[in-house]
């Protein structure tokens, strides 16, 4: 083939080439409702979406807090806690998807990006560094309580307003999942002996007396 011949390598492939760098206006601004035929008033949908986005931001934060502690946990219970934190992370991740899809099904827009979540959450931000396990557990329990308090209040509001779907999600999924995880975490902060039982005071005194008599 002659060197000066020109071959158009793009000819015929136009439809297969991706269209890059596209921009456009939003099709729905955040905070606005795209009314769907779900037999709920638009104002009620907006209220439920606002509440659910708060729970969503806090659930995303709790989920990520679990992953942080999953990576950074240390100590003689590392293996068990490492796995427990990851299990709870996965359960919270399922809640994130469930909450976000409920918001969308109400005609709203769910929070998604980290900066928006950070601006919205009420859960205190932890340090970047590594903390001791009792501190990690305490942080997680505090975060769970924030979510449980708001979820119960929002569930009652949804029930009173007639938004049964949102009420069901808040009670059946969020409250029950968080309560169960709180139980699992709390038991790791009970100060009980690992090997030798802690005898009652009367038995301790009797043991001391026997020891003194033997001398």
C-alpha positions as CSV (number, residue, x, y, z in Angstrom):
1,X,0.0,0.0,0.0
2,X,1.4,3.4,-0.9
3,X,2.7,5.5,2.0
4,X,0.8,8.6,0.9
5,X,-2.6,6.9,0.8
6,X,-5.0,8.2,3.3
7,X,-7.3,5.8,5.2
8,X,-10.3,7.2,7.2
9,X,-10.2,4.9,10.2
10,X,-13.3,6.6,11.7
11,X,-15.6,6.1,8.7
12,X,-18.6,3.9,9.5
13,X,-17.9,3.8,13.3
14,X,-19.6,7.1,14.2
15,X,-22.6,5.4,15.9
16,X,-20.3,3.2,18.0
17,X,-18.3,6.1,19.4
18,X,-19.3,7.4,22.9
19,X,-20.6,10.9,23.2
20,X,-18.3,12.4,25.9
21,X,-18.4,15.5,28.2
22,X,-22.1,16.0,28.1
23,X,-23.8,18.5,30.4
24,X,-27.4,19.6,31.0
25,X,-29.7,21.1,33.6
26,X,-30.9,18.9,36.4
27,X,-34.2,17.1,35.6
28,X,-35.3,17.4,39.3
29,X,-33.8,19.7,41.9
30,X,-33.1,18.4,45.4
31,X,-36.0,19.1,47.7
32,X,-38.6,19.0,45.0
33,X,-41.2,16.3,44.5
34,X,-42.0,14.6,41.2
35,X,-45.5,13.5,42.0
36,X,-46.2,9.8,41.5
37,X,-49.6,8.1,41.5
38,X,-49.2,6.5,45.0
39,X,-52.3,8.0,46.7
40,X,-50.3,10.3,49.0
41,X,-50.5,14.1,49.1
42,X,-47.5,15.9,47.7
43,X,-46.9,17.8,50.9
44,X,-46.8,14.6,52.9
45,X,-44.4,13.1,50.4
46,X,-42.1,16.1,50.8
47,X,-42.2,15.8,54.6
48,X,-41.4,12.1,54.6
49,X,-38.6,12.7,52.1
50,X,-37.0,15.3,54.3
51,X,-37.2,13.1,57.3
52,X,-35.9,10.1,55.5
53,X,-33.0,12.0,54.0
54,X,-31.9,12.9,57.6
55,X,-32.1,9.2,58.5
56,X,-30.3,8.3,55.3
57,X,-27.4,10.8,56.1
58,X,-27.1,9.4,59.6
59,X,-27.3,5.8,58.4
60,X,-24.5,6.4,55.8
61,X,-22.4,7.9,58.5
62,X,-23.0,5.0,60.9
63,X,-22.2,2.5,58.1
64,X,-18.9,4.2,57.3
65,X,-18.1,4.4,61.0
66,X,-18.4,0.7,61.1
67,X,-16.0,0.3,58.2
68,X,-13.5,2.6,59.8
69,X,-13.5,0.7,63.0
70,X,-13.5,-2.6,61.1
71,X,-10.1,-1.6,59.6
72,X,-8.7,0.0,62.7
73,X,-9.8,-2.2,65.6
74,X,-6.9,-3.6,67.7
75,X,-6.5,-5.9,70.7
76,X,-7.0,-9.5,71.8
77,X,-10.6,-9.6,70.5
78,X,-9.5,-8.3,67.1
79,X,-10.7,-11.2,65.0
80,X,-14.2,-11.4,66.5
81,X,-14.8,-7.6,66.5
82,X,-13.3,-7.2,63.1
83,X,-15.9,-9.7,61.7
84,X,-18.8,-8.2,63.8
85,X,-18.1,-4.7,62.6
86,X,-18.1,-5.8,59.0
87,X,-21.4,-7.8,59.5
88,X,-23.0,-4.6,60.9
89,X,-21.6,-2.6,58.1
90,X,-23.3,-4.8,55.5
91,X,-26.6,-4.6,57.4
92,X,-26.4,-0.8,57.5
93,X,-25.5,-0.8,53.8
94,X,-28.7,-2.6,53.0
95,X,-30.6,0.0,55.1
96,X,-29.0,2.8,53.1
97,X,-30.3,1.3,49.8
98,X,-33.8,0.7,51.3
99,X,-34.1,4.3,52.6
100,X,-32.8,5.9,49.4
101,X,-35.2,3.8,47.3
102,X,-38.1,4.8,49.6
103,X,-37.3,8.5,49.1
104,X,-37.2,8.0,45.3
105,X,-40.5,6.1,45.4
106,X,-42.1,9.0,47.2
107,X,-41.1,11.2,44.3
108,X,-38.1,12.8,46.1
109,X,-34.4,12.9,45.7
110,X,-32.1,11.0,48.0
111,X,-28.8,12.3,49.3
112,X,-25.9,10.4,47.8
113,X,-22.6,12.3,47.8
114,X,-20.2,12.4,50.8
115,X,-20.1,16.2,51.2
116,X,-23.9,16.4,51.3
117,X,-24.0,13.6,53.9
118,X,-21.4,15.3,56.0
119,X,-23.4,18.6,56.0
120,X,-26.6,16.8,57.0
121,X,-25.7,14.2,59.6
122,X,-26.0,14.8,63.3
123,X,-23.5,12.1,64.2
124,X,-20.3,13.6,65.5
125,X,-17.3,13.1,63.3
126,X,-14.6,10.8,64.7
127,X,-10.9,11.6,64.5
128,X,-8.9,10.3,61.5
129,X,-6.6,8.3,63.8
130,X,-7.1,5.0,65.5
131,X,-8.9,4.7,68.8
132,X,-9.2,2.0,71.5
133,X,-12.0,-0.6,71.2
134,X,-14.0,0.7,74.1
135,X,-14.1,4.2,72.5
136,X,-15.0,2.7,69.1
137,X,-17.9,0.8,70.7
138,X,-19.0,3.9,72.6
139,X,-19.0,6.0,69.4
140,X,-21.1,3.4,67.6
141,X,-23.6,3.1,70.4
142,X,-24.0,6.9,70.5
143,X,-24.6,6.9,66.7
144,X,-27.2,4.1,67.0
145,X,-29.1,6.1,69.7
146,X,-29.2,9.2,67.5
147,X,-30.8,7.2,64.7
148,X,-33.2,5.3,67.0
149,X,-34.5,8.5,68.6
150,X,-35.2,10.2,65.2
151,X,-36.6,7.1,63.6
152,X,-39.1,6.6,66.4
153,X,-40.2,10.2,66.2
154,X,-40.4,10.1,62.4
155,X,-42.3,6.8,62.5
156,X,-45.0,8.3,64.7
157,X,-45.2,11.3,62.4
158,X,-45.6,9.1,59.3
159,X,-48.2,7.0,61.0
160,X,-50.3,10.0,62.1
161,X,-50.0,11.4,58.5
162,X,-51.1,8.2,56.8
163,X,-47.7,7.3,55.2
164,X,-47.8,3.7,56.2
165,X,-44.9,2.7,53.9
166,X,-42.5,5.1,55.5
167,X,-43.8,4.1,59.0
168,X,-43.2,0.4,58.2
169,X,-39.7,1.1,56.9
170,X,-38.7,3.1,60.0
171,X,-40.1,0.6,62.5
172,X,-39.5,-2.8,60.8
173,X,-36.2,-2.1,59.2
174,X,-34.4,0.8,60.9
175,X,-35.5,0.5,64.5
176,X,-35.3,-3.2,64.7
177,X,-32.0,-3.5,62.9
178,X,-30.4,-0.8,65.1
179,X,-31.8,-2.2,68.3
180,X,-30.3,-5.6,67.6
181,X,-26.9,-4.1,66.7
182,X,-27.0,-2.1,69.9
183,X,-27.5,-5.3,71.9
184,X,-24.5,-7.0,70.2
185,X,-22.3,-4.0,70.9
186,X,-23.4,-3.3,74.4
187,X,-22.5,-6.8,75.6
188,X,-18.9,-6.2,74.7
189,X,-18.8,-3.4,77.3
190,X,-19.9,-5.4,80.2
191,X,-17.0,-5.8,82.7
192,X,-17.1,-9.5,83.5
193,X,-14.1,-11.8,84.3
194,X,-12.8,-13.9,81.4
195,X,-11.2,-16.8,83.3
196,X,-11.8,-16.6,87.1
197,X,-15.3,-16.0,88.4
198,X,-15.7,-12.9,90.6
199,X,-16.8,-14.4,93.9
200,X,-19.4,-12.7,96.2
201,X,-17.9,-10.5,99.0
202,X,-18.8,-13.0,101.7
203,X,-17.0,-15.8,99.9
204,X,-13.9,-13.5,99.5
205,X,-13.8,-12.7,103.2
206,X,-14.1,-16.4,104.0
207,X,-11.3,-17.2,101.7
208,X,-9.1,-14.6,103.3
209,X,-9.9,-16.0,106.7
210,X,-9.0,-19.5,105.6
211,X,-5.7,-18.2,104.2
212,X,-4.9,-16.3,107.4
213,X,-5.6,-19.4,109.5
214,X,-3.4,-21.6,107.4
215,X,-0.5,-19.3,108.2
